[in-house]
Every structure is written in C-alpha cells, then in structure tokens.
Amino acid sequence: MTADLPPPDPAPRKPSFFGDLGPGLITGAADDDPGGIATYSQAGAVFGLNMLWTAVATFPLMAAIQSISARIGRVTGRGLASNFKRSFPPWVLHLLVGLLFLTNTLNIAADIAAMGEAARLVFGFGEHIFALGFGIFSLLLQVFMPYSRYVRVLKFLTLSLFAYVAVVMTVHVPWGEVALRTVMPHLALNAATLTMVVAVFGTTISPYMFFWQSAQEVEDLKADPHAKALRDHPKDAKAQLNRIRFDTYLGMGFSNLISFAIILSAAVVLHARGITEIQTSAQAALALRPLAGEGAFFLFSLGIIGTGLLAVPVLAGSAAYAIAEAQGWSEGLNRKAMEARGFYGVIAAAMVIGMALGFSPIDPIKALYWSAVLNGVISVPIMAAMMIVVTSKKRMGDFTATPSQNLLGWAATVIMGCAVAAMFILL
C-alpha cells in the first residue's frame, strides 16, 4: 500500500499583458475621480488650452512616486503604514493615518454626490437615490466579492475613462494650437493661475494613491502562492521590478492622458464660448450638452459614474489598509469579512459616513475643496516618509530606490511642498 502523496504545488501563473496590469493601472485610473474631473474641467474652462502643460509636467513626478510606493510594498511585503510604523514615532503615524481617513471620507462624500448628480442628469430623477445605490453597491462589492474577481471589476471600470477620449473625438479640436500651448502656455503669474496649478498638482498626486498601490502589491503577493517579498526572494527582483515599472508608468500615463482629454474638451467647448463658471463635474457635463451635443454630454456623464465606482473603493480601501496596518489588525481584500473585521469596519465606516454627508447640509463642493487642501497638506510628509523608507537599506535591503527614482521622488516632494506653501499664502 503506497502512502498518500501531498498534492503538487499549483502551476506558476503564466504572464499575460492584461493580467500583469493591476495596481498601477487601477491606481492611475482612480486618480481621475469625479473630484479630479471637476478640477480638470475648471482648468480647461477658465484657462483654455493654457493648462494642458500640467498633464505633461505631472507625469514623471507622479510615475516616480507611485513606482516608489509599489516598490516598498513588493520588496518588504508590507504596506506603507506598516513600514512607517517601523520607522517613525507612533504619534507621526497616527496623525498621518487619521488625516488620511478624514480626507478620504470627504472625498468619498463628494464623489458619491457627483455620481448621483450625473445619474440625475442622464435619467432626470433620483439624485439621492442613485447616490445611495452607488454607495451601497460599492460597499457590498468590497466586502463580499473575492479579491481575484474584485480586481477584475476594477480593471473593467478603467475602460469607462475612455469616454473622455471619445468626448474629444466628438468636438472640433485645433490640434496645431493644442501642441503649441502645451509647450508654450500663455499664463499670467497671479493668484488665480497659481491656485489652479496647485489644485491640479494636488488632485493628480494624492496620498490615497500611495497607500493603495503599495497595499495592492502586498495583496498580489498573498494571492500568488509562488510569490514572496523581494527581500526574501531576490531572484524574482528583476522580473517584478520591471513589471512594476511597466504597470505604473502605463497606469500613470493613462491617467494623465485622461486628464489631458478632460482639460482639452472643457477648453475647446466651454472656454471658447466664454463659459468659465464650473464647480462640479456634473456642471461640466451639463454645460457641454447644448454646445457639444447629446453624445458628448452622455459620454461625459457616463465617465463620472464609471470613474466614481472605480475611485470610491480605492479611497475607502486605502484608508482601511493604513489604519489596519497602523493598529496591527488583520487586513486585506483577500480575507473574508469575519477574518478582518477591523479592516472591513473601516471601509464600512468611511462609506457610511461618506453617504451620510450627501444627505447632510454640508456642501459637497466645500467638502471637495477641503479634501483637496488636506490632500495637499498631508502628501508632503507622507512623500518624505516614503523617500526615507525607500532609501533605507535596513528596510529595503539591496532594493533601495534607483538614482532616477531618488531624484524624481525628492523633486516631487519638494514641488508639492512649494505648492502647499503657495496655497497657504493664497488662502
């Protein structure tokens, strides 16, 4: 009688183009949330083609800092908050994580309200009903859908952002002038211009993206039985770091392409006709309707809903990862709800508070403004902390930041610091 043999290890996952895209692609797409759409629409409506340069200038800074966050997660096998916990005093960690939760909750409230308003524009009724429905639907997906399937849903939702490329294709665009103004903008150096530049940079480089992408690298490690943190399994380093670079640069490039398209569509349709008062993404969609036609209006509104469904779980999830790691709780979307009650409790709290704010007297536009202010404020110390971790051999071993990452990461940190300082001077 032969002894029972143990089952063989699962076969390694075969690489595929779409399968290897994930943390970077989803993070980049989630950056173009309804709040970001509102900011980019304002930039195009107020300044016309002269704000297109921001979509180009932010790309290398954004890609560098996001690839650093992903590198930290893959090399150490821990998320950002867990690494910060090992590197900084507890009060620093708890302050940053608390501000992240507050900021993300305000952003969730504004995004859910924008989705409800966009649905009302399309269907003609039920703004609050749609907002509540979107919020509950998103919460249920996060809590009850297995991680492997949930990631596929998020990847699919990134396709909704192509609506903004389609909007550009439905309107007349003076491409020669677009190319010229992208590299040679006509801008007055005044408070209004600087405020808009700060808003665009703050919207594009946001703390929740850092925590989410790092945590998703850790999730992918847990989901693959053959994968290990690179510090413990250095032979995988070349392949994994190349994948991170490709995924992140493609994801951030996609994000900035969409922001470019949104600024461009607002510039050639709204600014060209003297419409400069745009405060929300839904207002931008409504303003497009009589000028660019029903097709552009419908695509713009669809994009608001699709990117909101993508961004809201990223906002709630990044706060949950940060708090759970800081507290030492079980965490991860790969776990069932009863296995990580604290983690899912934070997601539920952020979603419920965000939905409740939509029914409160709080102005969603002000909520969006203050979340942008807080994003700008807390991004600087978080980016500085990331740079300290990623350059530490104690944390990263032989996989500290590359010279280009080091240069661009610190450049992004300094530029954001200057932007925050300018914002406070202008307040």
C-alpha positions as CSV (number, residue, x, y, z in Angstrom):
1,M,0.0,0.0,0.0
2,T,1.5,3.3,-1.1
3,A,1.5,6.4,1.1
4,D,-0.6,9.3,0.0
5,L,1.5,11.9,-1.7
6,P,0.9,15.6,-1.0
7,P,-0.8,17.5,-3.8
8,P,1.6,19.2,-6.1
9,D,2.1,23.0,-5.8
10,P,-0.1,24.9,-8.2
11,A,1.5,25.7,-11.5
12,P,3.0,29.2,-11.7
13,R,0.7,31.8,-13.2
14,K,1.5,32.4,-16.8
15,P,2.2,36.1,-17.5
16,S,-0.2,38.0,-19.7
17,F,-0.5,41.6,-20.7
18,F,-3.8,42.4,-19.0
19,G,-3.1,40.0,-16.1
20,D,0.2,41.8,-15.3
21,L,-1.6,45.1,-15.2
22,G,-3.2,45.9,-11.9
23,P,-2.0,48.1,-9.0
24,G,-0.6,50.8,-11.3
25,L,-3.4,50.7,-13.9
26,I,-6.2,50.8,-11.2
27,T,-4.4,53.5,-9.1
28,G,-3.8,55.7,-12.2
29,A,-7.4,55.4,-13.3
30,A,-8.8,56.1,-9.8
31,D,-6.9,59.4,-9.8
32,D,-9.4,60.7,-12.4
33,D,-12.3,60.5,-9.9
34,P,-15.3,62.9,-10.1
35,G,-13.4,65.4,-8.0
36,G,-10.5,65.3,-10.3
37,I,-12.8,65.6,-13.3
38,A,-14.2,68.8,-11.7
39,T,-10.8,70.2,-11.2
40,Y,-9.6,69.4,-14.7
41,S,-12.8,70.8,-16.2
42,Q,-12.3,74.1,-14.2
43,A,-8.7,74.3,-15.5
44,G,-9.9,74.0,-19.1
45,A,-12.9,76.2,-18.8
46,V,-11.0,79.1,-17.0
47,F,-7.6,78.9,-18.7
48,G,-8.4,77.2,-22.0
49,L,-5.5,75.3,-23.7
50,N,-3.0,77.0,-21.4
51,M,-3.4,74.4,-18.6
52,L,-2.7,71.4,-20.8
53,W,1.0,71.5,-19.8
54,T,0.1,70.4,-16.3
55,A,-0.9,66.9,-17.6
56,V,2.5,66.5,-19.1
57,A,4.6,68.1,-16.3
58,T,3.0,65.9,-13.5
59,F,3.5,62.6,-15.3
60,P,7.2,61.9,-14.4
61,L,6.7,63.1,-10.8
62,M,3.5,61.1,-10.4
63,A,5.0,57.9,-12.0
64,A,8.1,58.1,-9.9
65,I,6.4,58.5,-6.5
66,Q,3.8,55.7,-7.4
67,S,6.6,53.3,-8.5
68,I,8.3,54.0,-5.2
69,S,5.2,53.2,-3.2
70,A,4.8,49.9,-5.2
71,R,8.5,49.1,-4.8
72,I,8.2,49.5,-1.0
73,G,5.2,47.1,-0.9
74,R,6.8,44.4,-3.2
75,V,10.2,44.5,-1.6
76,T,9.2,44.5,2.1
77,G,5.9,42.5,1.8
78,R,4.3,45.3,3.9
79,G,2.1,48.3,3.1
80,L,3.2,51.9,3.7
81,A,1.7,52.3,7.1
82,S,3.3,49.1,8.3
83,N,6.7,50.4,7.1
84,F,6.1,53.8,8.7
85,K,5.2,52.1,12.0
86,R,8.7,50.5,12.0
87,S,10.5,53.8,11.0
88,F,8.8,56.7,12.8
89,P,7.3,57.6,16.2
90,P,3.7,56.4,16.8
91,W,2.3,59.9,17.0
92,V,3.5,60.7,13.5
93,L,2.0,57.5,12.1
94,H,-1.4,58.1,13.8
95,L,-1.6,61.7,12.8
96,L,-1.0,60.9,9.1
97,V,-3.3,58.0,9.1
98,G,-6.1,60.0,10.9
99,L,-5.8,62.8,8.4
100,L,-5.8,60.3,5.5
101,F,-9.1,58.8,6.8
102,L,-10.7,62.3,7.2
103,T,-9.5,63.4,3.7
104,N,-10.7,60.2,2.0
105,T,-14.1,60.3,3.7
106,L,-14.7,63.8,2.5
107,N,-13.6,62.8,-1.0
108,I,-15.9,59.8,-0.9
109,A,-18.8,62.1,0.0
110,A,-18.0,64.4,-2.9
111,D,-17.6,61.6,-5.4
112,I,-20.8,59.8,-4.4
113,A,-22.7,63.1,-4.6
114,A,-21.2,63.7,-8.1
115,M,-22.2,60.2,-9.3
116,G,-25.8,60.8,-8.1
117,E,-25.9,64.2,-9.8
118,A,-24.6,62.7,-13.0
119,A,-27.2,59.9,-12.9
120,R,-29.9,62.6,-12.4
121,L,-28.7,64.5,-15.5
122,V,-29.0,61.3,-17.6
123,F,-32.2,59.8,-16.2
124,G,-33.9,63.0,-15.0
125,F,-34.6,61.9,-11.4
126,G,-33.4,60.4,-8.2
127,E,-30.1,62.1,-7.4
128,H,-30.0,60.9,-3.8
129,I,-31.4,57.5,-4.6
130,F,-28.7,56.9,-7.2
131,A,-26.0,58.2,-4.8
132,L,-27.2,55.9,-2.1
133,G,-27.4,53.0,-4.5
134,F,-23.9,53.5,-5.9
135,G,-22.5,53.7,-2.4
136,I,-24.2,50.5,-1.2
137,F,-23.3,48.7,-4.4
138,S,-19.6,49.7,-4.0
139,L,-19.6,48.7,-0.3
140,L,-21.1,45.2,-1.0
141,L,-18.5,44.6,-3.7
142,Q,-15.6,45.4,-1.4
143,V,-16.9,43.2,1.5
144,F,-18.4,40.2,-0.3
145,M,-16.6,39.8,-3.6
146,P,-13.4,37.7,-3.6
147,Y,-10.3,39.7,-4.2
148,S,-9.4,37.9,-7.5
149,R,-12.8,38.8,-9.0
150,Y,-13.0,42.2,-7.4
151,V,-9.7,43.3,-9.1
152,R,-11.1,42.3,-12.5
153,V,-14.2,44.5,-11.8
154,L,-11.9,47.4,-11.0
155,K,-9.8,46.8,-14.2
156,F,-13.0,46.7,-16.3
157,L,-14.2,50.0,-14.8
158,T,-11.0,51.7,-16.0
159,L,-12.4,51.4,-19.5
160,S,-15.1,54.0,-18.6
161,L,-12.4,56.7,-18.7
162,F,-12.1,56.3,-22.4
163,A,-15.4,58.2,-22.5
164,Y,-13.3,61.4,-22.2
165,V,-11.2,60.4,-25.1
166,A,-14.4,59.9,-27.0
167,V,-15.7,63.3,-26.0
168,V,-12.6,64.9,-27.6
169,M,-13.3,62.9,-30.8
170,T,-16.9,64.4,-31.0
171,V,-15.8,68.1,-30.9
172,H,-13.6,70.2,-33.2
173,V,-10.0,70.5,-31.8
174,P,-7.4,72.9,-33.2
175,W,-4.5,70.4,-32.9
176,G,-1.8,72.8,-34.0
177,E,-2.7,75.3,-31.3
178,V,-3.0,72.5,-28.8
179,A,0.5,71.4,-29.5
180,L,1.8,74.9,-29.2
181,R,0.0,75.8,-26.0
182,T,1.0,72.5,-24.3
183,V,4.7,73.5,-24.6
184,M,4.3,77.4,-24.6
185,P,1.3,78.3,-22.5
186,H,0.1,82.0,-22.2
187,L,-0.3,82.5,-18.4
188,A,-0.2,85.5,-16.1
189,L,1.7,84.8,-12.9
190,N,-1.1,85.7,-10.5
191,A,-3.0,84.2,-7.6
192,A,-5.7,82.7,-9.9
193,T,-3.1,80.9,-12.0
194,L,-1.1,79.6,-9.1
195,T,-4.2,78.4,-7.3
196,M,-5.3,76.4,-10.3
197,V,-1.8,74.9,-10.7
198,V,-1.8,73.9,-7.0
199,A,-5.3,72.4,-7.4
200,V,-4.2,70.3,-10.5
201,F,-1.0,69.1,-8.8
202,G,-2.8,68.3,-5.6
203,T,-5.5,66.4,-7.4
204,T,-3.0,64.4,-9.5
205,I,-0.6,63.4,-6.7
206,S,-2.7,62.2,-3.8
207,P,-1.9,60.3,-0.6
208,Y,-4.6,57.7,-1.0
209,M,-2.9,56.5,-4.3
210,F,0.4,55.9,-2.4
211,F,-1.3,53.7,0.2
212,W,-3.5,51.8,-2.3
213,Q,-0.8,50.8,-4.8
214,S,1.6,49.7,-2.1
215,A,-1.1,47.6,-0.4
216,Q,-2.2,46.1,-3.7
217,E,1.4,44.8,-4.3
218,V,1.1,43.1,-0.9
219,E,-2.3,41.7,-1.9
220,D,-0.8,40.3,-5.1
221,L,1.9,38.6,-3.0
222,K,-0.7,37.0,-0.8
223,A,-2.8,35.9,-3.8
224,D,0.1,34.1,-5.6
225,P,1.4,31.0,-3.8
226,H,4.7,31.3,-5.6
227,A,5.3,35.0,-4.8
228,K,7.4,36.2,-1.9
229,A,8.7,39.6,-0.8
230,L,11.8,40.5,-2.8
231,R,13.9,40.9,0.3
232,D,13.3,37.2,1.0
233,H,13.3,36.1,-2.6
234,P,15.7,38.3,-4.6
235,K,15.8,36.1,-7.7
236,D,12.4,37.5,-8.6
237,A,13.5,41.1,-8.3
238,K,14.3,41.8,-12.0
239,A,11.0,40.5,-13.3
240,Q,8.9,42.0,-10.6
241,L,10.5,45.4,-10.6
242,N,10.3,45.6,-14.4
243,R,6.6,44.7,-14.1
244,I,6.0,47.4,-11.5
245,R,7.8,49.9,-13.8
246,F,5.7,49.0,-16.8
247,D,2.4,48.8,-14.9
248,T,3.0,52.1,-13.1
249,Y,4.2,54.1,-16.0
250,L,1.4,52.8,-18.2
251,G,-1.2,53.5,-15.4
252,M,0.0,57.0,-14.8
253,G,0.3,57.7,-18.5
254,F,-3.3,56.5,-18.9
255,S,-4.3,58.8,-16.0
256,N,-2.6,61.8,-17.5
257,L,-4.0,61.1,-21.0
258,I,-7.5,61.3,-19.5
259,S,-6.8,64.5,-17.5
260,F,-5.4,66.0,-20.8
261,A,-8.6,65.0,-22.6
262,I,-10.8,66.5,-19.9
263,I,-8.9,69.8,-19.9
264,L,-8.9,69.8,-23.7
265,S,-12.7,69.2,-24.0
266,A,-13.5,71.9,-21.5
267,A,-11.1,74.3,-23.2
268,V,-12.4,73.9,-26.8
269,V,-16.1,73.7,-25.8
270,L,-16.6,75.8,-22.7
271,H,-13.7,78.3,-22.6
272,A,-14.0,79.0,-26.3
273,R,-17.6,80.1,-25.7
274,G,-16.9,82.2,-22.5
275,I,-18.2,79.6,-20.0
276,T,-15.8,79.7,-17.1
277,E,-18.0,79.0,-14.0
278,I,-17.6,75.3,-13.5
279,Q,-17.6,74.0,-9.9
280,T,-18.5,70.3,-10.3
281,S,-18.1,67.5,-12.8
282,A,-21.8,67.4,-13.4
283,Q,-21.9,71.1,-14.2
284,A,-19.3,70.5,-16.8
285,A,-21.4,67.7,-18.3
286,L,-24.5,69.9,-18.3
287,A,-22.6,72.8,-19.9
288,L,-21.4,70.5,-22.7
289,R,-24.9,69.4,-23.6
290,P,-26.1,72.4,-25.7
291,L,-22.6,73.1,-27.1
292,A,-21.2,69.7,-28.0
293,G,-24.4,67.7,-28.4
294,E,-26.1,64.8,-26.6
295,G,-23.3,62.3,-27.4
296,A,-20.6,64.3,-25.6
297,F,-23.0,65.0,-22.7
298,F,-23.8,61.3,-22.3
299,L,-20.2,60.2,-22.5
300,F,-19.0,62.8,-20.0
301,S,-21.8,61.8,-17.6
302,L,-21.1,58.1,-18.0
303,G,-17.4,58.7,-17.3
304,I,-18.3,60.4,-14.0
305,I,-20.3,57.4,-12.9
306,G,-17.8,54.8,-14.0
307,T,-14.7,56.5,-12.5
308,G,-16.7,57.2,-9.3
309,L,-17.4,53.5,-9.0
310,L,-13.6,52.9,-9.5
311,A,-12.3,55.6,-7.2
312,V,-14.6,55.2,-4.2
313,P,-13.4,51.7,-3.2
314,V,-9.8,52.9,-3.7
315,L,-10.4,55.8,-1.3
316,A,-12.1,53.6,1.3
317,G,-9.7,50.7,0.8
318,S,-6.6,52.9,1.1
319,A,-7.8,54.3,4.5
320,A,-8.6,50.8,5.7
321,Y,-5.2,49.4,4.8
322,A,-3.5,52.4,6.5
323,I,-5.5,52.1,9.8
324,A,-5.3,48.3,9.9
325,E,-1.6,48.3,9.4
326,A,-1.1,51.0,12.0
327,Q,-3.1,49.1,14.5
328,G,-1.7,45.7,13.7
329,W,-5.1,44.2,12.6
330,S,-5.6,41.5,10.1
331,E,-6.2,43.2,6.7
332,G,-6.7,42.6,3.1
333,L,-9.4,42.3,0.5
334,N,-8.3,38.7,0.1
335,R,-9.7,38.0,3.6
336,K,-13.3,37.3,4.4
337,A,-15.2,39.9,6.5
338,M,-15.1,37.9,9.7
339,E,-11.3,37.3,9.4
340,A,-10.6,41.1,9.1
341,R,-13.4,42.8,11.0
342,G,-11.4,45.9,11.8
343,F,-10.3,46.3,8.2
344,Y,-13.7,46.0,6.8
345,G,-15.1,48.0,9.6
346,V,-13.0,51.0,8.5
347,I,-14.2,50.5,4.9
348,A,-17.8,50.4,6.1
349,A,-17.3,53.5,8.3
350,A,-15.8,55.5,5.5
351,M,-18.5,54.5,3.1
352,V,-21.4,55.1,5.5
353,I,-20.1,58.5,6.7
354,G,-19.5,59.5,3.1
355,M,-23.0,58.5,2.1
356,A,-24.5,60.3,5.1
357,L,-22.6,63.5,4.3
358,G,-24.5,63.5,1.0
359,F,-27.8,63.9,2.9
360,S,-26.4,66.5,5.3
361,P,-26.3,70.3,4.9
362,I,-22.6,70.1,4.1
363,D,-21.9,71.5,0.7
364,P,-20.2,68.8,-1.4
365,I,-18.2,71.4,-3.3
366,K,-16.8,72.6,0.0
367,A,-16.1,69.0,1.1
368,L,-14.2,68.5,-2.1
369,Y,-12.3,71.7,-1.6
370,W,-11.2,70.8,1.9
371,S,-10.3,67.3,1.0
372,A,-8.1,68.8,-1.7
373,V,-6.5,71.1,0.9
374,L,-5.9,68.2,3.3
375,N,-4.6,66.1,0.4
376,G,-2.0,68.7,-0.4
377,V,-1.0,69.2,3.2
378,I,-0.5,65.5,4.2
379,S,1.0,64.5,0.9
380,V,4.3,66.2,1.6
381,P,5.2,64.5,4.9
382,I,3.9,61.1,3.5
383,M,6.1,61.5,0.4
384,A,9.1,62.5,2.6
385,A,8.5,59.4,4.8
386,M,8.3,57.2,1.7
387,M,11.6,58.6,0.4
388,I,13.2,57.9,3.8
389,V,11.9,54.3,3.7
390,V,12.8,53.6,0.1
391,T,16.4,54.8,0.6
392,S,16.9,52.8,3.8
393,K,19.0,49.6,3.4
394,K,17.6,48.5,6.7
395,R,14.1,48.4,5.2
396,M,14.8,47.7,1.5
397,G,18.0,45.6,1.6
398,D,19.6,45.7,-1.8
399,F,16.5,47.1,-3.4
400,T,16.6,50.7,-2.4
401,A,15.4,53.4,-4.9
402,T,17.2,53.8,-8.2
403,P,19.0,57.1,-8.8
404,S,16.3,58.3,-11.1
405,Q,13.6,57.4,-8.6
406,N,15.6,59.1,-5.9
407,L,15.9,62.3,-7.9
408,L,12.3,62.4,-9.2
409,G,10.8,61.3,-5.8
410,W,12.5,64.1,-3.9
411,A,11.7,66.5,-6.7
412,A,8.0,65.6,-6.5
413,T,8.2,66.1,-2.7
414,V,9.8,69.5,-2.9
415,I,7.4,70.7,-5.7
416,M,4.4,69.5,-3.7
417,G,5.9,71.3,-0.6
418,C,6.2,74.5,-2.6
419,A,2.6,74.1,-3.9
420,V,1.3,73.7,-0.3
421,A,3.2,76.7,0.9
422,A,1.9,78.7,-2.0
423,M,-1.7,77.5,-1.3
424,F,-1.4,78.7,2.4
425,I,0.0,82.1,1.2
426,L,-3.0,82.5,-1.1
427,L,-5.7,81.4,1.4
